[in-house]
Amino acid sequence: MTHAPAPSHLAAIRDSYDTVAADYAQLVKNPAELDPLSRAMLAAFAEALQVADLGPVADLGCGPGKVTAHLAALGVPAFGVDLSPKMIELARRAYPDLDFTVGSMTSLAIRDSELGGILAYYSTHHTPPEQLPLVYAEFHRTLAPGGLLMLAGHVGDDEYLHLRPTQAYGGHPVSYESHLLPAERIAELLNRAGLVITSRLVQEPDEGARRTVATFLARKPERLLAP
């Protein structure tokens, strides 16, 4: 049986992160080194997940597993999924007691309503805007009623920024693209997917950051929303 090739943007993401994986793992901060607000949002998410106790938590786009391990250390039953086999290899090596799987956010090998929570931490910005409804629909499908989502990443201003870097993480060649939408547009798409935003934090650039960051906490309603 032959399999259809991955869409071009997924192939670009996978191949690029396979290329940069080793340097990425060295250069990207551990969660304990993040700014206080970012650490606080992760801690609040972990506490809410423990209170809800609805099932396992998927760290989607987990990379080398640092944030997955951070959630696990906070008492969350977390596992990681990433498109890059090299990233998953590094994660398994670094955290052998945790579960890491190769997979795509556009078509998760997870049953309906299986997850108590989803973390998408700086992992959706390579998705073309027209594909985000598909990704957010997968979030909604796999979350249990009452399940929680935390989505964080860089955002654009009035119009989204479309970036095409040619090198990253130590000068390695990359072919992915980054799409930085306004925070309001992301909120609108999450709502359209049936996810209710309960909190949002927008962090403006400062001396330690070049771009605006938005973090959303959302949940899947326990009952269907009226159209």
Phi and psi in degrees as a GROMACS rama.xvg file:
@    title "Ramachandran Plot"
@    xaxis  label "Phi"
@    yaxis  label "Psi"
@TYPE xy
-98.807  149.857  THR-2
-108.612  141.982  HIS-3
-65.5601  143.995  ALA-4
-64.6023  152.477  PRO-5
-67.8203  148.121  ALA-6
-52.093  150.758  PRO-7
-57.5416  -37.2027  SER-8
-69.5089  -32.9106  HIS-9
-69.8989  -40.2011  LEU-10
-63.1264  -39.3135  ALA-11
-65.5629  -42.2118  ALA-12
-63.3745  -49.4149  ILE-13
-59.7124  -50.8574  ARG-14
-65.6652  -39.6914  ASP-15
-64.7901  -45.5257  SER-16
-74.8338  -26.596  TYR-17
-61.318  -39.0909  ASP-18
-68.5054  -40.9586  THR-19
-95.2186  -0.916109  VAL-20
-50.5927  -50.0998  ALA-21
-63.5804  -45.9654  ALA-22
-70.7418  -35.7738  ASP-23
-56.5207  -47.4152  TYR-24
-60.8852  -31.1562  ALA-25
-80.444  -35.4186  GLN-26
-87.8486  -31.4629  LEU-27
-76.6671  136.835  VAL-28
-64.8385  149.546  LYS-29
-73.215  150.706  ASN-30
-53.9994  -33.2268  PRO-31
-66.0215  -16.8558  ALA-32
-96.5874  -0.956934  GLU-33
-70.9115  167.326  LEU-34
-66.2605  159.811  ASP-35
-57.4896  -40.1296  PRO-36
-66.9053  -40.9011  LEU-37
-63.7745  -42.2569  SER-38
-63.7744  -39.3334  ARG-39
-65.8131  -38.5451  ALA-40
-65.9055  -41.0761  MET-41
-63.9271  -40.2177  LEU-42
-65.942  -41.3793  ALA-43
-64.2019  -41.2011  ALA-44
-60.9019  -46.2214  PHE-45
-61.9547  -40.7774  ALA-46
-65.7047  -42.4552  GLU-47
-63.5856  -37.4864  ALA-48
-64.2534  -41.2317  LEU-49
-65.5505  -39.1734  GLN-50
-66.1075  -43.7479  VAL-51
-68.9648  -42.7833  ALA-52
51.2541  56.4868  ASP-53
-105.819  -3.17125  LEU-54
143.097  -174.579  GLY-55
-66.6931  162.529  PRO-56
-121.512  126.596  VAL-57
-97.9489  124.516  ALA-58
-93.5539  100.713  ASP-59
-91.6534  124.255  LEU-60
79.1601  45.8839  GLY-61
-73.8205  -14.7016  CYS-62
57.7223  -135.674  GLY-63
-80.2131  9.49994  PRO-64
88.8719  8.936  GLY-65
-64.4226  -44.044  LYS-66
-75.7843  -34.1547  VAL-67
-56.343  -47.2195  THR-68
-65.5815  -34.7218  ALA-69
-63.8218  -45.2711  HIS-70
-61.4697  -42.5357  LEU-71
-61.78  -38.4956  ALA-72
-66.7375  -24.9957  ALA-73
-86.3882  6.32805  LEU-74
93.3182  15.9258  GLY-75
-98.7656  134.411  VAL-76
-77.0239  77.6286  PRO-77
-100.458  148.266  ALA-78
-137.675  162.961  PHE-79
-117.518  147.608  GLY-80
-132.623  134.315  VAL-81
-148.347  149.16  ASP-82
-71.6583  -24.7556  LEU-83
-91.2068  115.678  SER-84
-59.1875  -34.2639  PRO-85
-66.0146  -40.0911  LYS-86
-62.4561  -43.3291  MET-87
-64.5203  -37.8705  ILE-88
-60.5845  -44.4292  GLU-89
-64.7339  -41.8361  LEU-90
-63.1907  -44.4246  ALA-91
-63.2787  -36.4618  ARG-92
-69.8344  -40.294  ARG-93
-77.0547  -33.0982  ALA-94
-132.359  72.2736  TYR-95
-65.3659  -16.1651  PRO-96
-85.7856  -6.32436  ASP-97
-107.171  161.945  LEU-98
-99.686  127.282  ASP-99
-132.22  136.629  PHE-100
-136.397  143.155  THR-101
-77.1669  130.51  VAL-102
-173.785  169.366  GLY-103
-116.683  139.625  SER-104
-64.9528  -19.2053  MET-105
-78.0045  -16.4906  THR-106
-158.248  83.7629  SER-107
-79.8476  137.256  LEU-108
-84.3146  58.8154  ALA-109
-135.102  138.027  ILE-110
-69.8846  159.25  ARG-111
-56.9309  135.964  ASP-112
59.1199  26.7494  SER-113
-83.736  -26.8072  GLU-114
-97.8082  139.392  LEU-115
-81.5865  -21.9654  GLY-116
-163.34  158.832  GLY-117
-133.057  133.607  ILE-118
-112.298  124.733  LEU-119
-120.815  90.2808  ALA-120
-105.23  102.711  TYR-121
52.644  43.6375  TYR-122
-129.564  1.29044  SER-123
-111.257  -3.6186  THR-124
-73.386  -14.7626  HIS-125
-84.5137  -6.83031  HIS-126
-78.2633  125.139  THR-127
-56.5654  141.549  PRO-128
-52.1585  -36.4095  PRO-129
-69.9493  -14.5328  GLU-130
-95.9014  -10.5517  GLN-131
-61.4585  -38.7948  LEU-132
-56.4136  -35.935  PRO-133
-65.3796  -43.3801  LEU-134
-64.9568  -46.5893  VAL-135
-66.4766  -31.9556  TYR-136
-65.1849  -35.914  ALA-137
-66.2658  -38.4159  GLU-138
-57.1484  -49.7563  PHE-139
-63.5914  -42.5242  HIS-140
-61.7828  -43.3631  ARG-141
-86.0996  -17.2729  THR-142
-75.5662  140.424  LEU-143
-70.2764  154.491  ALA-144
-54.1506  128.558  PRO-145
87.7214  -4.59614  GLY-146
-66.4151  157.152  GLY-147
-115.117  145.046  LEU-148
-123.912  136.503  LEU-149
-122.014  122.313  MET-150
-123.311  127.204  LEU-151
-138.037  147.083  ALA-152
171.854  175.883  GLY-153
-72.5748  146.072  HIS-154
-129.234  162.187  VAL-155
-90.5902  -171.072  GLY-156
-101.902  -115.817  ASP-157
-71.7986  -35.0708  ASP-158
-126.357  147.791  GLU-159
-70.9683  149.062  TYR-160
-93.2179  131.668  LEU-161
-112.494  109.494  HIS-162
-112.064  139.216  LEU-163
-127.798  75.7058  ARG-164
-68.4291  151.499  PRO-165
-107.58  -18.1327  THR-166
-139.517  152.988  GLN-167
-162.364  156.821  ALA-168
50.0382  68.7609  TYR-169
90.1152  14.0976  GLY-170
86.3174  13.4284  GLY-171
-73.9421  144.297  HIS-172
-69.7453  136.586  PRO-173
-133.224  155.958  VAL-174
-127.423  5.24277  SER-175
-74.6738  167.065  TYR-176
-121.154  154.267  GLU-177
-117.296  137.254  SER-178
-124.517  107.31  HIS-179
-103.89  99.3533  LEU-180
-83.5211  158.49  LEU-181
-62.8729  148.385  PRO-182
-57.4886  -37.7583  ALA-183
-64.6264  -34.9285  GLU-184
-68.5131  -41.0654  ARG-185
-61.8228  -44.4634  ILE-186
-59.1859  -41.9634  ALA-187
-62.0774  -43.1218  GLU-188
-68.0645  -37.551  LEU-189
-63.0096  -43.5703  LEU-190
-62.4983  -42.0161  ASN-191
-62.4027  -29.241  ARG-192
-78.6938  -2.18924  ALA-193
90.6918  16.2724  GLY-194
-103.77  132.731  LEU-195
-98.44  118.975  VAL-196
-75.6348  126.631  ILE-197
-105.003  -20.0761  THR-198
-161.686  148.435  SER-199
-143.983  144.053  ARG-200
-128.863  125.617  LEU-201
-113.406  120.59  VAL-202
-108.06  115.578  GLN-203
-74.1669  155.013  GLU-204
-59.3041  143.176  PRO-205
-134.966  -162.172  ASP-206
-63.5941  -24.3572  GLU-207
-100.234  0.711127  GLY-208
-142.593  140.005  ALA-209
-92.71  -22.9152  ARG-210
-129.594  156.501  ARG-211
-68.9632  139.568  THR-212
-118.375  135.465  VAL-213
-120.977  136.197  ALA-214
-122.946  127.856  THR-215
-115.651  135.539  PHE-216
-109.554  130.963  LEU-217
-144.023  167.293  ALA-218
-140.981  155.612  ARG-219
-88.0031  122.558  LYS-220
-59.3929  151.039  PRO-221
-75.4042  -20.806  GLU-222
-124.271  154.581  ARG-223
-62.8507  139.35  LEU-224
-78.3338  145.872  LEU-225
-66.6457  142.567  ALA-226
